Amino acid sequence: MCALHWDDLKQGLMDRDMWSLVASSDRAAVDRYFAEADDPRMFDPLMAAYWQIQSAALEVCGMELRGGSNVRERDCSLCEVIEHGEDADEWIRGCLDVQLAQARKLGLMPRVQ
Ligand SMILES: [Zn+2]
């Protein structure tokens, strides 16, 4: 994901007061990823958003997402979906709203903010 879209994702989590739920390091993110199988409360909304976007982008773009026969220097699923006529800002907003709902369901965020 490009720096612009990565920053948009992070800012969206801060705007939703969810930043405290994000792992503090790459290593912690990996540890939490594996721990989440046993404890759903290890949920990391940044990584969850990232994988949700990757999955949805694969459905929209297919193999073009990874270059396909057209090798690209860029490796950002959101930049790629823009080329397919999608609104990346809307993708980020919708995806982060799903993460907020999940955090509330897990009791990690208050129902009303
Ligand atoms: Zn991008």
Backbone and ligand atoms as CSV (ligand in chain L), in Angstrom:
chain,resi,resn,atom,element,x,y,z
A,1,MET,N,N,0.855,-1.177,0.000
A,1,MET,CA,C,0.000,0.000,0.000
A,1,MET,C,C,0.901,1.240,0.000
A,2,CYS,N,N,0.518,2.246,-0.763
A,2,CYS,CA,C,1.358,3.447,-0.853
A,2,CYS,C,C,1.271,4.260,0.449
A,3,ALA,N,N,2.233,5.126,0.646
A,3,ALA,CA,C,2.308,5.910,1.883
A,3,ALA,C,C,1.064,6.776,2.075
A,4,LEU,N,N,0.552,7.334,0.994
A,4,LEU,CA,C,-0.636,8.195,1.081
A,4,LEU,C,C,-1.833,7.415,1.632
A,5,HIS,N,N,-2.101,6.250,1.052
A,5,HIS,CA,C,-3.262,5.480,1.491
A,5,HIS,C,C,-3.045,4.846,2.862
A,6,TRP,N,N,-1.807,4.464,3.163
A,6,TRP,CA,C,-1.494,3.932,4.494
A,6,TRP,C,C,-1.755,5.014,5.541
A,7,ASP,N,N,-1.315,6.243,5.243
A,7,ASP,CA,C,-1.562,7.370,6.164
A,7,ASP,C,C,-3.056,7.647,6.306
A,8,ASP,N,N,-3.810,7.530,5.206
A,8,ASP,CA,C,-5.260,7.733,5.275
A,8,ASP,C,C,-5.911,6.706,6.197
A,9,LEU,N,N,-5.461,5.461,6.097
A,9,LEU,CA,C,-5.989,4.407,6.974
A,9,LEU,C,C,-5.687,4.723,8.439
A,10,LYS,N,N,-4.430,5.087,8.706
A,10,LYS,CA,C,-4.033,5.384,10.091
A,10,LYS,C,C,-4.795,6.593,10.633
A,11,GLN,N,N,-4.938,7.629,9.805
A,11,GLN,CA,C,-5.655,8.822,10.245
A,11,GLN,C,C,-7.121,8.499,10.532
A,12,GLY,N,N,-7.717,7.641,9.704
A,12,GLY,CA,C,-9.107,7.239,9.911
A,12,GLY,C,C,-9.302,6.520,11.236
A,13,LEU,N,N,-8.314,5.722,11.622
A,13,LEU,CA,C,-8.391,5.044,12.924
A,13,LEU,C,C,-8.245,6.051,14.061
A,14,MET,N,N,-7.344,7.024,13.884
A,14,MET,CA,C,-7.194,8.066,14.916
A,14,MET,C,C,-8.482,8.874,15.033
A,15,ASP,N,N,-9.100,9.186,13.900
A,15,ASP,CA,C,-10.342,9.969,13.911
A,15,ASP,C,C,-11.459,9.228,14.647
A,16,ARG,N,N,-11.396,7.888,14.641
A,16,ARG,CA,C,-12.410,7.072,15.329
A,16,ARG,C,C,-11.966,6.691,16.742
A,17,ASP,N,N,-10.898,7.327,17.237
A,17,ASP,CA,C,-10.352,7.049,18.579
A,17,ASP,C,C,-9.965,5.578,18.746
A,18,MET,N,N,-9.515,4.939,17.673
A,18,MET,CA,C,-9.166,3.525,17.715
A,18,MET,C,C,-7.660,3.277,17.709
A,19,TRP,N,N,-6.868,4.330,17.738
A,19,TRP,CA,C,-5.432,4.146,17.574
A,19,TRP,C,C,-4.824,3.291,18.690
A,20,SER,N,N,-5.409,3.362,19.891
A,20,SER,CA,C,-4.861,2.583,21.015
A,20,SER,C,C,-5.009,1.079,20.792
A,21,LEU,N,N,-5.856,0.672,19.848
A,21,LEU,CA,C,-6.049,-0.758,19.560
A,21,LEU,C,C,-5.022,-1.291,18.567
A,22,VAL,N,N,-4.247,-0.386,17.945
A,22,VAL,CA,C,-3.286,-0.795,16.915
A,22,VAL,C,C,-1.985,-1.238,17.580
A,23,ALA,N,N,-1.429,-2.348,17.100
A,23,ALA,CA,C,-0.168,-2.860,17.633
A,23,ALA,C,C,0.911,-1.782,17.538
A,24,SER,N,N,1.798,-1.761,18.551
A,24,SER,CA,C,2.782,-0.685,18.646
A,24,SER,C,C,4.014,-0.904,17.772
A,25,SER,N,N,4.166,-2.094,17.193
A,25,SER,CA,C,5.326,-2.361,16.338
A,25,SER,C,C,4.952,-3.444,15.330
A,26,ASP,N,N,5.792,-3.612,14.328
A,26,ASP,CA,C,5.552,-4.680,13.352
A,26,ASP,C,C,5.551,-6.034,14.044
A,27,ARG,N,N,6.502,-6.219,14.971
A,27,ARG,CA,C,6.616,-7.492,15.684
A,27,ARG,C,C,5.338,-7.759,16.501
A,28,ALA,N,N,4.863,-6.707,17.190
A,28,ALA,CA,C,3.645,-6.847,17.996
A,28,ALA,C,C,2.446,-7.170,17.105
A,29,ALA,N,N,2.426,-6.597,15.906
A,29,ALA,CA,C,1.314,-6.872,14.979
A,29,ALA,C,C,1.308,-8.351,14.585
A,30,VAL,N,N,2.495,-8.903,14.338
A,30,VAL,CA,C,2.593,-10.326,13.981
A,30,VAL,C,C,2.154,-11.188,15.159
A,31,ASP,N,N,2.630,-10.852,16.360
A,31,ASP,CA,C,2.260,-11.618,17.558
A,31,ASP,C,C,0.752,-11.589,17.759
A,32,ARG,N,N,0.168,-10.412,17.587
A,32,ARG,CA,C,-1.278,-10.294,17.797
A,32,ARG,C,C,-2.059,-11.028,16.719
A,33,TYR,N,N,-1.531,-11.038,15.510
A,33,TYR,CA,C,-2.199,-11.754,14.421
A,33,TYR,C,C,-2.389,-13.227,14.810
A,34,PHE,N,N,-1.338,-13.843,15.337
A,34,PHE,CA,C,-1.423,-15.256,15.711
A,34,PHE,C,C,-2.231,-15.445,16.995
A,35,ALA,N,N,-2.127,-14.499,17.920
A,35,ALA,CA,C,-2.855,-14.616,19.186
A,35,ALA,C,C,-4.364,-14.435,18.985
A,36,GLU,N,N,-4.741,-13.713,17.939
A,36,GLU,CA,C,-6.156,-13.431,17.711
A,36,GLU,C,C,-6.971,-14.710,17.480
A,37,ALA,N,N,-6.330,-15.770,16.983
A,37,ALA,CA,C,-7.040,-17.037,16.761
A,37,ALA,C,C,-7.592,-17.578,18.081
A,38,ASP,N,N,-6.844,-17.369,19.177
A,38,ASP,CA,C,-7.281,-17.851,20.489
A,38,ASP,C,C,-8.059,-16.800,21.264
A,39,ASP,N,N,-7.759,-15.535,21.014
A,39,ASP,CA,C,-8.402,-14.450,21.749
A,39,ASP,C,C,-8.798,-13.335,20.771
A,40,PRO,N,N,-10.059,-13.300,20.366
A,40,PRO,CA,C,-10.503,-12.285,19.391
A,40,PRO,C,C,-10.243,-10.851,19.852
A,41,ARG,N,N,-10.043,-10.671,21.158
A,41,ARG,CA,C,-9.803,-9.320,21.667
A,41,ARG,C,C,-8.398,-8.816,21.332
A,42,MET,N,N,-7.563,-9.671,20.725
A,42,MET,CA,C,-6.245,-9.233,20.243
A,42,MET,C,C,-6.359,-8.532,18.890
A,43,PHE,N,N,-7.585,-8.392,18.441
A,43,PHE,CA,C,-7.941,-7.693,17.196
A,43,PHE,C,C,-7.126,-6.410,17.009
A,44,ASP,N,N,-6.514,-6.284,15.822
A,44,ASP,CA,C,-5.772,-5.078,15.455
A,44,ASP,C,C,-6.500,-4.452,14.264
A,45,PRO,N,N,-7.175,-3.323,14.461
A,45,PRO,CA,C,-8.001,-2.761,13.388
A,45,PRO,C,C,-7.217,-2.312,12.165
A,46,LEU,N,N,-5.947,-1.953,12.336
A,46,LEU,CA,C,-5.158,-1.523,11.176
A,46,LEU,C,C,-4.877,-2.717,10.267
A,47,MET,N,N,-4.443,-3.823,10.858
A,47,MET,CA,C,-4.161,-5.005,10.046
A,47,MET,C,C,-5.457,-5.591,9.491
A,48,ALA,N,N,-6.517,-5.568,10.297
A,48,ALA,CA,C,-7.803,-6.082,9.815
A,48,ALA,C,C,-8.284,-5.259,8.619
A,49,ALA,N,N,-8.128,-3.940,8.698
A,49,ALA,CA,C,-8.533,-3.073,7.585
A,49,ALA,C,C,-7.685,-3.358,6.355
A,50,TYR,N,N,-6.394,-3.515,6.578
A,50,TYR,CA,C,-5.480,-3.790,5.469
A,50,TYR,C,C,-5.900,-5.063,4.729
A,51,TRP,N,N,-6.136,-6.139,5.472
A,51,TRP,CA,C,-6.473,-7.411,4.828
A,51,TRP,C,C,-7.851,-7.362,4.194
A,52,GLN,N,N,-8.785,-6.620,4.797
A,52,GLN,CA,C,-10.110,-6.490,4.203
A,52,GLN,C,C,-10.018,-5.771,2.856
A,53,ILE,N,N,-9.222,-4.716,2.802
A,53,ILE,CA,C,-9.050,-3.970,1.554
A,53,ILE,C,C,-8.347,-4.832,0.508
A,54,GLN,N,N,-7.314,-5.559,0.929
A,54,GLN,CA,C,-6.604,-6.428,-0.023
A,54,GLN,C,C,-7.562,-7.443,-0.638
A,55,SER,N,N,-8.386,-8.028,0.214
A,55,SER,CA,C,-9.322,-9.048,-0.249
A,55,SER,C,C,-10.343,-8.461,-1.220
A,56,ALA,N,N,-10.913,-7.313,-0.858
A,56,ALA,CA,C,-11.915,-6.673,-1.717
A,56,ALA,C,C,-11.278,-6.213,-3.033
A,57,ALA,N,N,-10.052,-5.714,-2.963
A,57,ALA,CA,C,-9.368,-5.242,-4.173
A,57,ALA,C,C,-9.081,-6.406,-5.118
A,58,LEU,N,N,-8.783,-7.556,-4.557
A,58,LEU,CA,C,-8.537,-8.732,-5.390
A,58,LEU,C,C,-9.796,-9.108,-6.164
A,59,GLU,N,N,-10.953,-8.939,-5.518
A,59,GLU,CA,C,-12.217,-9.239,-6.206
A,59,GLU,C,C,-12.464,-8.263,-7.347
A,60,VAL,N,N,-12.123,-6.983,-7.139
A,60,VAL,CA,C,-12.367,-5.965,-8.165
A,60,VAL,C,C,-11.339,-6.046,-9.291
A,61,CYS,N,N,-10.078,-6.215,-8.918
A,61,CYS,CA,C,-8.991,-6.098,-9.897
A,61,CYS,C,C,-8.496,-7.447,-10.410
A,62,GLY,N,N,-8.811,-8.516,-9.716
A,62,GLY,CA,C,-8.291,-9.816,-10.130
A,62,GLY,C,C,-6.777,-9.826,-10.105
A,63,MET,N,N,-6.200,-10.538,-11.024
A,63,MET,CA,C,-4.748,-10.710,-11.028
A,63,MET,C,C,-3.999,-9.437,-11.402
A,64,GLU,N,N,-4.724,-8.441,-11.919
A,64,GLU,CA,C,-4.054,-7.168,-12.197
A,64,GLU,C,C,-3.477,-6.561,-10.927
A,65,LEU,N,N,-4.066,-6.947,-9.775
A,65,LEU,CA,C,-3.611,-6.386,-8.514
A,65,LEU,C,C,-2.139,-6.679,-8.264
A,66,ARG,N,N,-1.685,-7.811,-8.722
A,66,ARG,CA,C,-0.279,-8.178,-8.518
A,66,ARG,C,C,0.512,-8.073,-9.808
A,67,GLY,N,N,0.019,-7.199,-10.695
A,67,GLY,CA,C,0.764,-6.976,-11.922
A,67,GLY,C,C,0.223,-7.780,-13.085
A,68,GLY,N,N,-0.199,-9.018,-12.819
A,68,GLY,CA,C,-0.672,-9.859,-13.914
A,68,GLY,C,C,0.364,-9.884,-15.014
A,69,SER,N,N,-0.090,-9.701,-16.246
A,69,SER,CA,C,0.861,-9.678,-17.353
A,69,SER,C,C,1.450,-8.284,-17.527
A,70,ASN,N,N,0.874,-7.328,-16.790
A,70,ASN,CA,C,1.312,-5.940,-16.896
A,70,ASN,C,C,2.043,-5.560,-15.611
A,71,VAL,N,N,3.339,-5.768,-15.603
A,71,VAL,CA,C,4.119,-5.529,-14.390
A,71,VAL,C,C,4.177,-4.034,-14.092
A,72,ARG,N,N,3.835,-3.681,-12.864
A,72,ARG,CA,C,3.820,-2.276,-12.461
A,72,ARG,C,C,4.825,-2.071,-11.334
A,73,GLU,N,N,5.287,-0.856,-11.224
A,73,GLU,CA,C,6.173,-0.543,-10.110
A,73,GLU,C,C,5.354,-0.342,-8.846
A,74,ARG,N,N,4.143,0.172,-9.018
A,74,ARG,CA,C,3.311,0.487,-7.873
A,74,ARG,C,C,2.726,-0.788,-7.270
A,75,ASP,N,N,2.604,-0.803,-5.960
A,75,ASP,CA,C,2.038,-1.955,-5.277
A,75,ASP,C,C,1.045,-1.454,-4.234
A,76,CYS,N,N,-0.018,-0.790,-4.699
A,76,CYS,CA,C,-1.026,-0.288,-3.777
A,76,CYS,C,C,-2.403,-0.694,-4.280
A,77,SER,N,N,-3.082,-1.495,-3.486
A,77,SER,CA,C,-4.389,-1.994,-3.908
A,77,SER,C,C,-5.392,-0.845,-4.057
A,78,LEU,N,N,-5.286,0.179,-3.232
A,78,LEU,CA,C,-6.235,1.296,-3.338
A,78,LEU,C,C,-5.980,2.141,-4.584
A,79,CYS,N,N,-4.717,2.360,-4.923
A,79,CYS,CA,C,-4.420,3.062,-6.179
A,79,CYS,C,C,-4.942,2.242,-7.355
A,80,GLU,N,N,-4.830,0.938,-7.236
A,80,GLU,CA,C,-5.288,0.069,-8.318
A,80,GLU,C,C,-6.811,0.136,-8.483
A,81,VAL,N,N,-7.565,0.131,-7.354
A,81,VAL,CA,C,-9.030,0.162,-7.487
A,81,VAL,C,C,-9.505,1.511,-8.030
A,82,ILE,N,N,-8.744,2.578,-7.784
A,82,ILE,CA,C,-9.080,3.882,-8.379
A,82,ILE,C,C,-9.067,3.756,-9.905
A,83,GLU,N,N,-8.083,3.028,-10.417
A,83,GLU,CA,C,-8.009,2.824,-11.871
A,83,GLU,C,C,-9.190,2.014,-12.393
A,84,HIS,N,N,-9.854,1.290,-11.500
A,84,HIS,CA,C,-11.037,0.518,-11.882
A,84,HIS,C,C,-12.324,1.296,-11.589
A,85,GLY,N,N,-12.191,2.613,-11.365
A,85,GLY,CA,C,-13.358,3.466,-11.203
A,85,GLY,C,C,-13.939,3.498,-9.801
A,86,GLU,N,N,-13.212,2.947,-8.837
A,86,GLU,CA,C,-13.712,2.928,-7.465
A,86,GLU,C,C,-13.247,4.170,-6.708
A,87,ASP,N,N,-13.946,4.483,-5.625
A,87,ASP,CA,C,-13.618,5.624,-4.773
A,87,ASP,C,C,-12.838,5.110,-3.561
A,88,ALA,N,N,-11.525,5.299,-3.573
A,88,ALA,CA,C,-10.674,4.762,-2.502
A,88,ALA,C,C,-11.037,5.360,-1.145
A,89,ASP,N,N,-11.393,6.640,-1.122
A,89,ASP,CA,C,-11.774,7.264,0.151
A,89,ASP,C,C,-13.005,6.573,0.738
A,90,GLU,N,N,-13.949,6.232,-0.132
A,90,GLU,CA,C,-15.154,5.534,0.319
A,90,GLU,C,C,-14.805,4.124,0.805
A,91,TRP,N,N,-13.876,3.484,0.141
A,91,TRP,CA,C,-13.417,2.157,0.586
A,91,TRP,C,C,-12.830,2.255,1.993
A,92,ILE,N,N,-11.979,3.260,2.210
A,92,ILE,CA,C,-11.335,3.414,3.518
A,92,ILE,C,C,-12.391,3.696,4.586
A,93,ARG,N,N,-13.298,4.623,4.289
A,93,ARG,CA,C,-14.337,4.967,5.247
A,93,ARG,C,C,-15.189,3.735,5.608
A,94,GLY,N,N,-15.658,3.050,4.594
A,94,GLY,CA,C,-16.505,1.884,4.829
A,94,GLY,C,C,-15.772,0.793,5.587
A,95,CYS,N,N,-14.528,0.552,5.213
A,95,CYS,CA,C,-13.733,-0.489,5.859
A,95,CYS,C,C,-13.480,-0.150,7.331
A,96,LEU,N,N,-13.173,1.109,7.605
A,96,LEU,CA,C,-12.904,1.491,8.999
A,96,LEU,C,C,-14.180,1.487,9.836
A,97,ASP,N,N,-15.307,1.768,9.224
A,97,ASP,CA,C,-16.573,1.663,9.962
A,97,ASP,C,C,-16.838,0.203,10.353
A,98,VAL,N,N,-16.458,-0.723,9.471
A,98,VAL,CA,C,-16.588,-2.154,9.802
A,98,VAL,C,C,-15.669,-2.499,10.973
A,99,GLN,N,N,-14.459,-1.964,10.973
A,99,GLN,CA,C,-13.516,-2.250,12.079
A,99,GLN,C,C,-14.049,-1.677,13.399
A,100,LEU,N,N,-14.647,-0.491,13.323
A,100,LEU,CA,C,-15.219,0.109,14.540
A,100,LEU,C,C,-16.368,-0.753,15.067
A,101,ALA,N,N,-17.207,-1.234,14.178
A,101,ALA,CA,C,-18.317,-2.102,14.604
A,101,ALA,C,C,-17.770,-3.375,15.249
A,102,GLN,N,N,-16.707,-3.927,14.665
A,102,GLN,CA,C,-16.105,-5.140,15.225
A,102,GLN,C,C,-15.506,-4.857,16.610
A,103,ALA,N,N,-14.829,-3.727,16.747
A,103,ALA,CA,C,-14.239,-3.370,18.047
A,103,ALA,C,C,-15.329,-3.195,19.104
A,104,ARG,N,N,-16.442,-2.616,18.709
A,104,ARG,CA,C,-17.566,-2.459,19.646
A,104,ARG,C,C,-18.143,-3.815,20.018
A,105,LYS,N,N,-18.271,-4.694,19.039
A,105,LYS,CA,C,-18.807,-6.028,19.278
A,105,LYS,C,C,-17.923,-6.789,20.276
A,106,LEU,N,N,-16.609,-6.572,20.196
A,106,LEU,CA,C,-15.666,-7.239,21.089
A,106,LEU,C,C,-15.544,-6.540,22.445
A,107,GLY,N,N,-16.244,-5.420,22.587
A,107,GLY,CA,C,-16.175,-4.675,23.839
A,107,GLY,C,C,-14.901,-3.849,23.985
A,108,LEU,N,N,-14.222,-3.614,22.871
A,108,LEU,CA,C,-12.965,-2.852,22.914
A,108,LEU,C,C,-13.194,-1.349,22.751
A,109,MET,N,N,-14.390,-0.994,22.299
A,109,MET,CA,C,-14.736,0.416,22.114
A,109,MET,C,C,-16.117,0.639,22.699
A,110,PRO,N,N,-16.359,1.837,23.233
A,110,PRO,CA,C,-17.696,2.130,23.746
A,110,PRO,C,C,-18.727,2.134,22.612
A,111,ARG,N,N,-19.968,1.810,22.969
A,111,ARG,CA,C,-21.040,1.785,21.967
A,111,ARG,C,C,-21.322,3.176,21.433
A,112,VAL,N,N,-21.180,4.170,22.291
A,112,VAL,CA,C,-21.434,5.549,21.890
A,112,VAL,C,C,-20.166,6.328,22.166
A,113,GLN,N,N,-19.748,7.140,21.172
A,113,GLN,CA,C,-18.541,7.940,21.349
A,113,GLN,C,C,-18.872,9.407,21.217
L,1,ZN,ZN,ZN,-2.277,4.129,-2.937
